[in-house]
């Protein structure tokens, strides 16, 4: 006889086992990516997203359906990376909204939760496309609703048949998206979702699965923050970096938010209060963390508490610096940290970038904070929230500079209050550069947004890299190790020599209206070779201005834009 209900302990076990199975299969999922570029993508993004939630689940001191649902939702929401990770986080968010109200889940509740998961995920995507993870999720949710009336309360039978149906829907995704059929692969996000559910089902059946989730390590942005403290110890006005989550069972109205912010301002600075329904994330620098905690307890239970002594960390850093002083040049401590006593400026800019040269170009155009990342590592929603915290401006523009980061940026926007967040959906760094060049500080935020959106449409970008596997795409047969010129929407050229492939790609990008060709060479390209290449392009296109820049970007030999 099958099991009819599952409690919080079993749901937690299934969730962690699903995360483990996703992690085990992430490389295989990455290989399903249509473009055979040398990066971690869908499998990596989904794994990093689910592991952020798994850490919160394993850290729970009190396990019940309500606390479990919150941990799964909040962890995945803040840890979401890439389009697939954001969609996965929204599926978990919708699922959690239903199960949190019950002590046990039966077949009917499971069906409702899956329908809510799909509804929430579809709403998060501006233009949902069939043949993706959304299609697979919807197919399984519909199957669950159908099975409620046929298999009754037998969860064993239901889950097994739902996964089997999900695999069938996944097998049909190449018929829905021609690009998948041409490449001979199924949708990678859908495959990731299936692997997660298979792992969960194994745990449901009682198979022994162990998942070791380490306590979350400081992110690269946290590490940078420790390096950004100034040399004078007395410049740290408030010594304790205090963070926690409030679980506000009775909701958290705007008045409560303003009251809490006002109180925190009286005892500290660097205040961030982010509300997601009845879950509130709080960050404050203060000399008395206990006061912040006591105030927060009046609104609900606390979780995910962390208090760091910044003065102590600063002293450790100074000791390390002094030990290296004889062999290193003086360390520049110019900081992206907010200057606490300065009044917030009108506009601020955050950009995602990779490469020393690219970073310098963006900061030279006014970017306040660079998030290291891009195609090889999509930053999470949490990374963007931390960046926003460090930019002391009323209106903050985010330039994702990558198609796979736009969803996470938009998700961040929905979680931030107190600052106006404007996401300019730049798909490449050249688009981000164009947006910054046409920003006019005397114009309103909306006027600038409209202008920037207009200008990025005029930028065509091509990127030259190498193939990591054999495939057929856009009518081109590609072998592992081939050089590819990838345009905004398709692979434009394939060859065996970098500069030749780049030259062929530029031919496809340039038209009669072209005025400017910008060439950014990567860290793997010798400067002399890049200069010679730029000279050849200048000779080939005398009607265009040609600019050469050291981008220093990884993975891509050249990033070339045409305007």
One Martini backbone bead per residue (centre of mass of N, CA, C, O) as a GRO file, in nm:
protein
  563
    1UNK     BB    1   0.096   0.037   0.023
    2UNK     BB    2   0.081   0.356  -0.017
    3UNK     BB    3   0.159   0.673   0.041
    4UNK     BB    4  -0.051   0.959   0.143
    5UNK     BB    5   0.165   1.119   0.319
    6UNK     BB    6   0.373   1.414   0.392
    7UNK     BB    7   0.609   1.553   0.580
    8UNK     BB    8   0.853   1.774   0.655
    9UNK     BB    9   1.081   1.568   0.676
   10UNK     BB   10   1.034   1.442   0.396
   11UNK     BB   11   1.054   1.697   0.225
   12UNK     BB   12   1.344   1.763   0.305
   13UNK     BB   13   1.468   1.501   0.203
   14UNK     BB   14   1.376   1.536  -0.092
   15UNK     BB   15   1.508   1.806  -0.150
   16UNK     BB   16   1.807   1.720  -0.094
   17UNK     BB   17   1.809   1.487  -0.299
   18UNK     BB   18   1.748   1.661  -0.544
   19UNK     BB   19   1.999   1.838  -0.520
   20UNK     BB   20   2.202   1.609  -0.549
   21UNK     BB   21   2.115   1.507  -0.833
   22UNK     BB   22   2.169   1.774  -0.974
   23UNK     BB   23   2.471   1.791  -0.907
   24UNK     BB   24   2.558   1.521  -1.041
   25UNK     BB   25   2.418   1.628  -1.339
   26UNK     BB   26   2.533   1.909  -1.437
   27UNK     BB   27   2.725   1.839  -1.673
   28UNK     BB   28   2.512   1.703  -1.853
   29UNK     BB   29   2.335   1.957  -1.869
   30UNK     BB   30   2.544   2.147  -1.994
   31UNK     BB   31   2.570   1.972  -2.266
   32UNK     BB   32   2.271   2.071  -2.368
   33UNK     BB   33   2.356   2.314  -2.473
   34UNK     BB   34   2.333   2.457  -2.768
   35UNK     BB   35   2.579   2.618  -2.715
   36UNK     BB   36   2.932   2.518  -2.740
   37UNK     BB   37   3.037   2.669  -2.487
   38UNK     BB   38   3.295   2.751  -2.237
   39UNK     BB   39   3.062   2.688  -1.993
   40UNK     BB   40   2.864   2.743  -1.724
   41UNK     BB   41   2.515   2.683  -1.694
   42UNK     BB   42   2.238   2.534  -1.628
   43UNK     BB   43   2.346   2.327  -1.422
   44UNK     BB   44   2.499   2.531  -1.250
   45UNK     BB   45   2.267   2.729  -1.186
   46UNK     BB   46   2.072   2.526  -1.055
   47UNK     BB   47   2.265   2.429  -0.835
   48UNK     BB   48   2.325   2.701  -0.695
   49UNK     BB   49   2.032   2.757  -0.627
   50UNK     BB   50   1.963   2.495  -0.460
   51UNK     BB   51   2.201   2.525  -0.252
   52UNK     BB   52   2.100   2.779  -0.115
   53UNK     BB   53   1.847   2.634  -0.003
   54UNK     BB   54   1.985   2.390   0.138
   55UNK     BB   55   2.129   2.556   0.355
   56UNK     BB   56   1.868   2.655   0.492
   57UNK     BB   57   1.750   2.381   0.559
   58UNK     BB   58   1.997   2.268   0.732
   59UNK     BB   59   1.972   2.528   0.942
   60UNK     BB   60   1.730   2.436   1.076
   61UNK     BB   61   1.593   2.419   1.404
   62UNK     BB   62   1.290   2.434   1.301
   63UNK     BB   63   1.081   2.171   1.176
   64UNK     BB   64   0.844   2.273   0.939
   65UNK     BB   65   0.650   2.360   0.683
   66UNK     BB   66   0.693   2.665   0.713
   67UNK     BB   67   1.004   2.681   0.743
   68UNK     BB   68   1.067   2.517   0.490
   69UNK     BB   69   0.930   2.696   0.278
   70UNK     BB   70   1.098   2.947   0.337
   71UNK     BB   71   1.378   2.827   0.277
   72UNK     BB   72   1.329   2.746  -0.017
   73UNK     BB   73   1.241   3.024  -0.120
   74UNK     BB   74   1.464   3.221  -0.016
   75UNK     BB   75   1.717   3.071  -0.109
   76UNK     BB   76   1.645   3.060  -0.417
   77UNK     BB   77   1.588   3.358  -0.467
   78UNK     BB   78   1.884   3.464  -0.379
   79UNK     BB   79   2.046   3.222  -0.549
   80UNK     BB   80   1.974   3.300  -0.825
   81UNK     BB   81   2.084   3.179  -1.156
   82UNK     BB   82   1.985   3.255  -1.421
   83UNK     BB   83   1.715   3.156  -1.588
   84UNK     BB   84   1.690   2.871  -1.465
   85UNK     BB   85   1.717   2.962  -1.166
   86UNK     BB   86   1.477   3.155  -1.156
   87UNK     BB   87   1.260   2.953  -1.235
   88UNK     BB   88   1.313   2.757  -1.005
   89UNK     BB   89   1.253   2.963  -0.777
   90UNK     BB   90   0.954   3.007  -0.868
   91UNK     BB   91   0.859   2.722  -0.831
   92UNK     BB   92   0.925   2.711  -0.526
   93UNK     BB   93   0.758   2.951  -0.440
   94UNK     BB   94   0.479   2.846  -0.528
   95UNK     BB   95   0.488   2.580  -0.372
   96UNK     BB   96   0.528   2.709  -0.084
   97UNK     BB   97   0.259   2.871  -0.063
   98UNK     BB   98   0.095   2.605  -0.010
   99UNK     BB   99   0.247   2.410   0.204
  100UNK     BB  100   0.272   2.609   0.461
  101UNK     BB  101  -0.046   2.540   0.560
  102UNK     BB  102   0.070   2.248   0.630
  103UNK     BB  103   0.162   1.945   0.788
  104UNK     BB  104   0.054   1.784   0.536
  105UNK     BB  105   0.081   1.601   0.226
  106UNK     BB  106  -0.129   1.545  -0.036
  107UNK     BB  107  -0.243   1.504  -0.348
  108UNK     BB  108  -0.408   1.768  -0.366
  109UNK     BB  109  -0.187   1.957  -0.260
  110UNK     BB  110   0.024   1.886  -0.470
  111UNK     BB  111  -0.138   1.984  -0.713
  112UNK     BB  112  -0.167   2.279  -0.620
  113UNK     BB  113   0.136   2.340  -0.591
  114UNK     BB  114   0.213   2.289  -0.890
  115UNK     BB  115   0.027   2.501  -1.012
  116UNK     BB  116   0.152   2.741  -0.858
  117UNK     BB  117   0.435   2.711  -0.966
  118UNK     BB  118   0.370   2.762  -1.265
  119UNK     BB  119   0.229   3.033  -1.237
  120UNK     BB  120   0.474   3.184  -1.115
  121UNK     BB  121   0.682   3.131  -1.342
  122UNK     BB  122   0.529   3.255  -1.583
  123UNK     BB  123   0.515   3.548  -1.458
  124UNK     BB  124   0.840   3.590  -1.459
  125UNK     BB  125   0.802   3.570  -1.771
  126UNK     BB  126   0.750   3.773  -2.028
  127UNK     BB  127   0.825   3.541  -2.270
  128UNK     BB  128   0.710   3.257  -2.294
  129UNK     BB  129   0.860   2.939  -2.388
  130UNK     BB  130   0.819   2.669  -2.563
  131UNK     BB  131   1.042   2.398  -2.479
  132UNK     BB  132   1.086   2.422  -2.172
  133UNK     BB  133   1.078   2.412  -1.836
  134UNK     BB  134   0.787   2.514  -1.837
  135UNK     BB  135   0.662   2.279  -1.998
  136UNK     BB  136   0.742   2.053  -1.806
  137UNK     BB  137   0.600   2.163  -1.555
  138UNK     BB  138   0.314   2.178  -1.675
  139UNK     BB  139   0.283   1.881  -1.749
  140UNK     BB  140   0.308   1.778  -1.451
  141UNK     BB  141   0.080   1.943  -1.325
  142UNK     BB  142  -0.148   1.830  -1.503
  143UNK     BB  143  -0.104   1.534  -1.426
  144UNK     BB  144  -0.161   1.562  -1.126
  145UNK     BB  145  -0.456   1.658  -1.152
  146UNK     BB  146  -0.551   1.399  -1.299
  147UNK     BB  147  -0.460   1.180  -1.075
  148UNK     BB  148  -0.648   1.247  -0.839
  149UNK     BB  149  -0.901   1.089  -0.989
  150UNK     BB  150  -0.737   0.793  -1.025
  151UNK     BB  151  -0.526   0.737  -0.759
  152UNK     BB  152  -0.572   0.928  -0.541
  153UNK     BB  153  -0.355   0.899  -0.244
  154UNK     BB  154  -0.119   0.773  -0.413
  155UNK     BB  155   0.197   0.898  -0.418
  156UNK     BB  156   0.371   0.695  -0.556
  157UNK     BB  157   0.218   0.677  -0.825
  158UNK     BB  158   0.208   0.976  -0.888
  159UNK     BB  159   0.511   1.050  -0.899
  160UNK     BB  160   0.595   0.845  -1.108
  161UNK     BB  161   0.398   0.941  -1.340
  162UNK     BB  162   0.494   1.236  -1.349
  163UNK     BB  163   0.786   1.181  -1.433
  164UNK     BB  164   0.724   1.024  -1.689
  165UNK     BB  165   0.575   1.261  -1.821
  166UNK     BB  166   0.810   1.459  -1.809
  167UNK     BB  167   0.993   1.292  -2.000
  168UNK     BB  168   0.806   1.313  -2.241
  169UNK     BB  169   0.799   1.621  -2.268
  170UNK     BB  170   1.102   1.648  -2.300
  171UNK     BB  171   1.118   1.477  -2.571
  172UNK     BB  172   0.936   1.716  -2.722
  173UNK     BB  173   1.105   1.984  -2.732
  174UNK     BB  174   1.229   1.966  -3.026
  175UNK     BB  175   0.936   2.016  -3.158
  176UNK     BB  176   0.914   2.320  -3.035
  177UNK     BB  177   1.237   2.366  -3.085
  178UNK     BB  178   1.440   2.383  -3.351
  179UNK     BB  179   1.718   2.424  -3.210
  180UNK     BB  180   1.709   2.148  -3.067
  181UNK     BB  181   1.684   1.965  -3.313
  182UNK     BB  182   1.945   2.052  -3.458
  183UNK     BB  183   2.130   1.975  -3.198
  184UNK     BB  184   2.015   1.709  -3.052
  185UNK     BB  185   1.837   1.822  -2.800
  186UNK     BB  186   1.720   1.886  -2.500
  187UNK     BB  187   1.611   2.061  -2.250
  188UNK     BB  188   1.808   2.157  -1.987
  189UNK     BB  189   1.604   2.257  -1.774
  190UNK     BB  190   1.416   2.013  -1.786
  191UNK     BB  191   1.634   1.810  -1.701
  192UNK     BB  192   1.689   1.935  -1.425
  193UNK     BB  193   1.404   1.891  -1.309
  194UNK     BB  194   1.402   1.585  -1.333
  195UNK     BB  195   1.648   1.529  -1.152
  196UNK     BB  196   1.530   1.649  -0.898
  197UNK     BB  197   1.275   1.458  -0.883
  198UNK     BB  198   1.425   1.191  -0.875
  199UNK     BB  199   1.570   1.238  -0.609
  200UNK     BB  200   1.312   1.276  -0.442
  201UNK     BB  201   1.193   0.993  -0.501
  202UNK     BB  202   1.415   0.825  -0.373
  203UNK     BB  203   1.359   0.928  -0.086
  204UNK     BB  204   1.064   0.835  -0.072
  205UNK     BB  205   1.162   0.521  -0.105
  206UNK     BB  206   1.432   0.508   0.098
  207UNK     BB  207   1.683   0.596  -0.023
  208UNK     BB  208   2.014   0.645   0.030
  209UNK     BB  209   2.093   0.992   0.088
  210UNK     BB  210   2.371   1.215   0.083
  211UNK     BB  211   2.405   1.563   0.200
  212UNK     BB  212   2.664   1.801   0.192
  213UNK     BB  213   2.614   2.114   0.350
  214UNK     BB  214   2.773   2.389   0.356
  215UNK     BB  215   2.836   2.658   0.487
  216UNK     BB  216   2.823   2.959   0.381
  217UNK     BB  217   3.033   3.130   0.205
  218UNK     BB  218   3.195   3.384   0.124
  219UNK     BB  219   3.175   3.593  -0.110
  220UNK     BB  220   3.342   3.781  -0.326
  221UNK     BB  221   3.206   4.040  -0.225
  222UNK     BB  222   3.277   4.000   0.071
  223UNK     BB  223   3.583   3.996   0.033
  224UNK     BB  224   3.604   4.276  -0.085
  225UNK     BB  225   3.486   4.425   0.157
  226UNK     BB  226   3.726   4.361   0.349
  227UNK     BB  227   3.931   4.527   0.155
  228UNK     BB  228   3.766   4.822   0.184
  229UNK     BB  229   3.880   4.900   0.440
  230UNK     BB  230   4.019   5.135   0.601
  231UNK     BB  231   4.309   5.210   0.784
  232UNK     BB  232   4.119   5.344   0.987
  233UNK     BB  233   3.960   5.230   1.262
  234UNK     BB  234   3.780   5.497   1.322
  235UNK     BB  235   3.606   5.466   1.048
  236UNK     BB  236   3.445   5.256   1.214
  237UNK     BB  237   3.156   5.339   1.353
  238UNK     BB  238   3.034   5.045   1.304
  239UNK     BB  239   3.132   4.712   1.410
  240UNK     BB  240   2.855   4.542   1.332
  241UNK     BB  241   2.757   4.297   1.115
  242UNK     BB  242   2.402   4.261   1.070
  243UNK     BB  243   2.207   3.957   1.012
  244UNK     BB  244   1.857   3.877   0.916
  245UNK     BB  245   1.548   3.699   0.950
  246UNK     BB  246   1.199   3.764   0.923
  247UNK     BB  247   0.911   3.585   1.047
  248UNK     BB  248   0.603   3.724   0.951
  249UNK     BB  249   0.307   3.587   1.017
  250UNK     BB  250   0.132   3.881   1.003
  251UNK     BB  251   0.306   4.034   0.843
  252UNK     BB  252   0.454   4.336   0.650
  253UNK     BB  253   0.392   4.633   0.656
  254UNK     BB  254   0.497   4.942   0.567
  255UNK     BB  255   0.500   5.063   0.852
  256UNK     BB  256   0.693   4.854   0.973
  257UNK     BB  257   0.927   4.915   0.785
  258UNK     BB  258   0.966   5.214   0.864
  259UNK     BB  259   1.004   5.169   1.166
  260UNK     BB  260   1.254   4.990   1.143
  261UNK     BB  261   1.435   5.184   0.986
  262UNK     BB  262   1.428   5.415   1.193
  263UNK     BB  263   1.558   5.255   1.421
  264UNK     BB  264   1.821   5.168   1.279
  265UNK     BB  265   1.919   5.464   1.226
  266UNK     BB  266   1.962   5.512   1.548
  267UNK     BB  267   2.201   5.255   1.559
  268UNK     BB  268   2.294   5.295   1.243
  269UNK     BB  269   2.401   5.156   0.925
  270UNK     BB  270   2.367   5.005   0.632
  271UNK     BB  271   2.059   4.982   0.544
  272UNK     BB  272   1.858   4.679   0.490
  273UNK     BB  273   1.513   4.625   0.372
  274UNK     BB  274   1.367   4.316   0.263
  275UNK     BB  275   1.054   4.234   0.111
  276UNK     BB  276   0.872   3.902   0.113
  277UNK     BB  277   0.606   3.946   0.231
  278UNK     BB  278   0.667   3.758   0.538
  279UNK     BB  279   0.971   3.822   0.451
  280UNK     BB  280   1.273   3.959   0.615
  281UNK     BB  281   1.558   4.138   0.528
  282UNK     BB  282   1.845   4.225   0.738
  283UNK     BB  283   2.076   4.511   0.739
  284UNK     BB  284   2.338   4.616   0.982
  285UNK     BB  285   2.536   4.871   1.126
  286UNK     BB  286   2.652   4.821   1.467
  287UNK     BB  287   2.720   4.839   1.830
  288UNK     BB  288   2.418   4.684   1.890
  289UNK     BB  289   2.272   4.397   1.800
  290UNK     BB  290   2.059   4.353   2.025
  291UNK     BB  291   1.869   4.584   1.947
  292UNK     BB  292   1.792   4.479   1.668
  293UNK     BB  293   1.681   4.207   1.765
  294UNK     BB  294   1.464   4.305   1.962
  295UNK     BB  295   1.301   4.457   1.751
  296UNK     BB  296   1.251   4.218   1.552
  297UNK     BB  297   1.089   4.033   1.759
  298UNK     BB  298   0.819   4.209   1.732
  299UNK     BB  299   0.756   4.070   1.430
  300UNK     BB  300   0.922   3.790   1.481
  301UNK     BB  301   1.096   3.544   1.385
  302UNK     BB  302   1.434   3.425   1.365
  303UNK     BB  303   1.685   3.394   1.100
  304UNK     BB  304   1.989   3.386   0.965
  305UNK     BB  305   2.214   3.466   1.168
  306UNK     BB  306   2.469   3.742   1.152
  307UNK     BB  307   2.786   3.834   1.318
  308UNK     BB  308   3.035   4.085   1.249
  309UNK     BB  309   3.362   4.192   1.326
  310UNK     BB  310   3.506   4.450   1.159
  311UNK     BB  311   3.753   4.532   1.330
  312UNK     BB  312   3.882   4.253   1.349
  313UNK     BB  313   3.905   4.204   1.046
  314UNK     BB  314   4.077   4.453   0.993
  315UNK     BB  315   4.324   4.368   1.160
  316UNK     BB  316   4.384   4.114   1.000
  317UNK     BB  317   4.439   4.261   0.737
  318UNK     BB  318   4.674   4.441   0.831
  319UNK     BB  319   4.864   4.211   0.902
  320UNK     BB  320   4.879   4.089   0.619
  321UNK     BB  321   4.984   4.345   0.482
  322UNK     BB  322   5.248   4.381   0.652
  323UNK     BB  323   5.374   4.103   0.562
  324UNK     BB  324   5.369   4.201   0.240
  325UNK     BB  325   5.511   4.481   0.203
  326UNK     BB  326   5.809   4.396   0.100
  327UNK     BB  327   5.677   4.243  -0.176
  328UNK     BB  328   5.466   4.473  -0.217
  329UNK     BB  329   5.266   4.685  -0.325
  330UNK     BB  330   5.066   4.911  -0.250
  331UNK     BB  331   4.742   4.901  -0.149
  332UNK     BB  332   4.450   4.976  -0.288
  333UNK     BB  333   4.163   5.132  -0.103
  334UNK     BB  334   3.967   5.165  -0.301
  335UNK     BB  335   3.604   5.196  -0.294
  336UNK     BB  336   3.268   5.055  -0.315
  337UNK     BB  337   3.190   5.165  -0.066
  338UNK     BB  338   2.985   5.333   0.116
  339UNK     BB  339   2.956   5.663   0.208
  340UNK     BB  340   2.789   5.724   0.487
  341UNK     BB  341   2.789   6.061   0.507
  342UNK     BB  342   2.673   6.075   0.237
  343UNK     BB  343   2.469   6.183   0.017
  344UNK     BB  344   2.257   6.076  -0.195
  345UNK     BB  345   2.259   6.028  -0.512
  346UNK     BB  346   2.076   6.020  -0.796
  347UNK     BB  347   2.292   5.826  -0.949
  348UNK     BB  348   2.348   5.474  -1.035
  349UNK     BB  349   2.586   5.196  -1.120
  350UNK     BB  350   2.547   4.855  -1.242
  351UNK     BB  351   2.781   4.598  -1.356
  352UNK     BB  352   2.847   4.330  -1.562
  353UNK     BB  353   3.181   4.177  -1.558
  354UNK     BB  354   3.482   4.073  -1.757
  355UNK     BB  355   3.774   4.217  -1.722
  356UNK     BB  356   3.994   4.463  -1.686
  357UNK     BB  357   3.923   4.643  -1.931
  358UNK     BB  358   3.618   4.646  -1.902
  359UNK     BB  359   3.611   4.766  -1.619
  360UNK     BB  360   3.752   5.034  -1.691
  361UNK     BB  361   3.546   5.135  -1.894
  362UNK     BB  362   3.297   5.137  -1.706
  363UNK     BB  363   3.412   5.320  -1.481
  364UNK     BB  364   3.478   5.557  -1.681
  365UNK     BB  365   3.145   5.579  -1.733
  366UNK     BB  366   3.025   5.551  -1.407
  367UNK     BB  367   3.058   5.296  -1.259
  368UNK     BB  368   3.024   5.189  -0.920
  369UNK     BB  369   2.965   4.865  -0.972
  370UNK     BB  370   3.125   4.553  -1.005
  371UNK     BB  371   3.019   4.244  -1.127
  372UNK     BB  372   3.158   3.950  -1.131
  373UNK     BB  373   3.093   3.818  -1.461
  374UNK     BB  374   2.877   3.614  -1.682
  375UNK     BB  375   2.900   3.348  -1.882
  376UNK     BB  376   3.082   3.185  -1.662
  377UNK     BB  377   2.923   3.365  -1.420
  378UNK     BB  378   2.631   3.399  -1.278
  379UNK     BB  379   2.484   3.609  -1.092
  380UNK     BB  380   2.304   3.661  -0.819
  381UNK     BB  381   2.060   3.809  -0.650
  382UNK     BB  382   2.240   3.859  -0.401
  383UNK     BB  383   2.469   4.007  -0.545
  384UNK     BB  384   2.287   4.248  -0.629
  385UNK     BB  385   2.195   4.335  -0.348
  386UNK     BB  386   2.482   4.403  -0.247
  387UNK     BB  387   2.539   4.619  -0.458
  388UNK     BB  388   2.308   4.812  -0.387
  389UNK     BB  389   2.404   4.867  -0.096
  390UNK     BB  390   2.684   5.016  -0.211
  391UNK     BB  391   2.492   5.225  -0.356
  392UNK     BB  392   2.459   5.581  -0.313
  393UNK     BB  393   2.141   5.588  -0.449
  394UNK     BB  394   1.824   5.649  -0.577
  395UNK     BB  395   1.910   5.568  -0.875
  396UNK     BB  396   1.947   5.236  -1.020
  397UNK     BB  397   2.142   5.094  -1.267
  398UNK     BB  398   2.119   4.783  -1.445
  399UNK     BB  399   2.382   4.592  -1.622
  400UNK     BB  400   2.398   4.268  -1.725
  401UNK     BB  401   2.540   4.185  -2.012
  402UNK     BB  402   2.329   3.930  -2.025
  403UNK     BB  403   2.080   3.720  -2.099
  404UNK     BB  404   2.122   3.528  -1.827
  405UNK     BB  405   2.073   3.800  -1.617
  406UNK     BB  406   1.802   3.955  -1.642
  407UNK     BB  407   1.611   3.799  -1.452
  408UNK     BB  408   1.773   3.848  -1.190
  409UNK     BB  409   1.750   4.154  -1.201
  410UNK     BB  410   1.439   4.164  -1.188
  411UNK     BB  411   1.418   4.015  -0.919
  412UNK     BB  412   1.568   4.224  -0.753
  413UNK     BB  413   1.377   4.462  -0.798
  414UNK     BB  414   1.134   4.319  -0.634
  415UNK     BB  415   1.316   4.327  -0.344
  416UNK     BB  416   1.344   4.641  -0.354
  417UNK     BB  417   1.354   4.913  -0.120
  418UNK     BB  418   1.423   5.275  -0.132
  419UNK     BB  419   1.497   5.216  -0.438
  420UNK     BB  420   1.545   5.283  -0.773
  421UNK     BB  421   1.515   5.021  -1.009
  422UNK     BB  422   1.691   4.992  -1.330
  423UNK     BB  423   1.659   4.774  -1.601
  424UNK     BB  424   1.891   4.720  -1.855
  425UNK     BB  425   1.869   4.481  -2.123
  426UNK     BB  426   2.167   4.389  -2.154
  427UNK     BB  427   2.353   4.137  -2.353
  428UNK     BB  428   2.613   4.321  -2.366
  429UNK     BB  429   2.877   4.520  -2.313
  430UNK     BB  430   2.841   4.713  -2.555
  431UNK     BB  431   2.556   4.790  -2.468
  432UNK     BB  432   2.639   4.911  -2.198
  433UNK     BB  433   2.819   5.132  -2.314
  434UNK     BB  434   2.600   5.274  -2.481
  435UNK     BB  435   2.417   5.346  -2.245
  436UNK     BB  436   2.623   5.524  -2.089
  437UNK     BB  437   2.690   5.735  -2.312
  438UNK     BB  438   2.361   5.825  -2.321
  439UNK     BB  439   2.371   5.945  -2.053
  440UNK     BB  440   2.172   6.210  -1.877
  441UNK     BB  441   2.175   6.380  -1.578
  442UNK     BB  442   1.941   6.602  -1.657
  443UNK     BB  443   1.760   6.371  -1.675
  444UNK     BB  444   1.529   6.157  -1.625
  445UNK     BB  445   1.493   5.833  -1.554
  446UNK     BB  446   1.294   5.777  -1.793
  447UNK     BB  447   1.447   5.918  -2.019
  448UNK     BB  448   1.701   5.742  -1.991
  449UNK     BB  449   1.575   5.470  -2.032
  450UNK     BB  450   1.467   5.521  -2.318
  451UNK     BB  451   1.742   5.591  -2.446
  452UNK     BB  452   1.893   5.330  -2.377
  453UNK     BB  453   1.697   5.137  -2.521
  454UNK     BB  454   1.741   5.262  -2.800
  455UNK     BB  455   2.059   5.221  -2.825
  456UNK     BB  456   2.091   4.906  -2.788
  457UNK     BB  457   1.951   4.842  -3.068
  458UNK     BB  458   2.214   4.953  -3.242
  459UNK     BB  459   2.370   4.701  -3.129
  460UNK     BB  460   2.610   4.479  -3.260
  461UNK     BB  461   2.720   4.145  -3.163
  462UNK     BB  462   3.039   3.970  -3.145
  463UNK     BB  463   3.173   3.636  -3.053
  464UNK     BB  464   3.489   3.475  -2.989
  465UNK     BB  465   3.525   3.118  -2.982
  466UNK     BB  466   3.508   2.785  -2.860
  467UNK     BB  467   3.441   2.450  -2.900
  468UNK     BB  468   3.334   2.167  -2.681
  469UNK     BB  469   3.153   2.041  -2.918
  470UNK     BB  470   2.961   1.865  -3.116
  471UNK     BB  471   2.753   2.018  -3.379
  472UNK     BB  472   2.430   2.149  -3.500
  473UNK     BB  473   2.391   2.498  -3.606
  474UNK     BB  474   2.262   2.715  -3.816
  475UNK     BB  475   2.370   2.512  -4.051
  476UNK     BB  476   2.628   2.428  -3.875
  477UNK     BB  477   2.918   2.244  -3.857
  478UNK     BB  478   3.060   2.144  -3.542
  479UNK     BB  479   3.373   2.113  -3.389
  480UNK     BB  480   3.579   2.038  -3.166
  481UNK     BB  481   3.778   2.344  -3.152
  482UNK     BB  482   3.635   2.536  -3.294
  483UNK     BB  483   3.572   2.848  -3.429
  484UNK     BB  484   3.341   3.105  -3.313
  485UNK     BB  485   3.087   3.334  -3.440
  486UNK     BB  486   2.872   3.509  -3.220
  487UNK     BB  487   2.576   3.640  -3.226
  488UNK     BB  488   2.277   3.755  -3.103
  489UNK     BB  489   2.114   3.489  -3.268
  490UNK     BB  490   2.379   3.355  -3.405
  491UNK     BB  491   2.591   3.172  -3.593
  492UNK     BB  492   2.820   3.325  -3.827
  493UNK     BB  493   3.098   3.157  -3.771
  494UNK     BB  494   3.342   2.905  -3.891
  495UNK     BB  495   3.668   2.781  -3.772
  496UNK     BB  496   4.042   2.764  -3.705
  497UNK     BB  497   4.087   3.081  -3.702
  498UNK     BB  498   4.038   3.352  -3.528
  499UNK     BB  499   4.066   3.598  -3.728
  500UNK     BB  500   3.906   3.474  -3.960
  501UNK     BB  501   3.640   3.439  -3.804
  502UNK     BB  502   3.610   3.736  -3.727
  503UNK     BB  503   3.601   3.846  -4.016
  504UNK     BB  504   3.346   3.689  -4.103
  505UNK     BB  505   3.162   3.810  -3.886
  506UNK     BB  506   3.181   4.112  -3.968
  507UNK     BB  507   3.044   4.080  -4.244
  508UNK     BB  508   2.760   4.017  -4.102
  509UNK     BB  509   2.741   4.296  -3.935
  510UNK     BB  510   2.793   4.477  -4.168
  511UNK     BB  511   2.656   4.776  -4.304
  512UNK     BB  512   2.565   5.076  -4.456
  513UNK     BB  513   2.520   5.208  -4.148
  514UNK     BB  514   2.799   5.185  -4.060
  515UNK     BB  515   3.040   5.364  -3.825
  516UNK     BB  516   3.126   5.144  -3.590
  517UNK     BB  517   3.416   4.954  -3.474
  518UNK     BB  518   3.452   4.742  -3.190
  519UNK     BB  519   3.752   4.609  -3.030
  520UNK     BB  520   3.782   4.333  -2.795
  521UNK     BB  521   4.046   4.190  -2.636
  522UNK     BB  522   4.160   3.918  -2.487
  523UNK     BB  523   4.377   3.746  -2.269
  524UNK     BB  524   4.467   3.542  -2.522
  525UNK     BB  525   4.559   3.805  -2.674
  526UNK     BB  526   4.786   3.957  -2.848
  527UNK     BB  527   4.849   4.284  -2.902
  528UNK     BB  528   4.979   4.271  -3.186
  529UNK     BB  529   4.760   4.101  -3.317
  530UNK     BB  530   4.528   4.299  -3.262
  531UNK     BB  531   4.649   4.539  -3.418
  532UNK     BB  532   4.664   4.399  -3.693
  533UNK     BB  533   4.363   4.336  -3.713
  534UNK     BB  534   4.259   4.630  -3.694
  535UNK     BB  535   4.407   4.726  -3.949
  536UNK     BB  536   4.254   4.541  -4.147
  537UNK     BB  537   3.969   4.648  -4.083
  538UNK     BB  538   4.024   4.941  -4.162
  539UNK     BB  539   4.086   4.872  -4.462
  540UNK     BB  540   3.806   4.723  -4.521
  541UNK     BB  541   3.651   4.985  -4.354
  542UNK     BB  542   3.673   5.312  -4.436
  543UNK     BB  543   3.371   5.408  -4.340
  544UNK     BB  544   3.486   5.323  -4.060
  545UNK     BB  545   3.534   5.326  -3.735
  546UNK     BB  546   3.820   5.196  -3.547
  547UNK     BB  547   3.834   5.027  -3.232
  548UNK     BB  548   4.079   4.949  -2.976
  549UNK     BB  549   4.058   4.714  -2.696
  550UNK     BB  550   4.134   4.608  -2.378
  551UNK     BB  551   3.949   4.362  -2.214
  552UNK     BB  552   4.039   4.073  -2.073
  553UNK     BB  553   3.858   3.848  -2.143
  554UNK     BB  554   3.730   3.554  -2.107
  555UNK     BB  555   3.698   3.297  -2.363
  556UNK     BB  556   3.701   3.560  -2.546
  557UNK     BB  557   3.893   3.681  -2.789
  558UNK     BB  558   3.642   3.843  -2.913
  559UNK     BB  559   3.468   4.159  -2.895
  560UNK     BB  560   3.223   4.282  -3.135
  561UNK     BB  561   3.106   4.599  -3.245
  562UNK     BB  562   2.818   4.747  -3.420
  563UNK     BB  563   2.698   5.099  -3.528
   0.00000   0.00000   0.00000
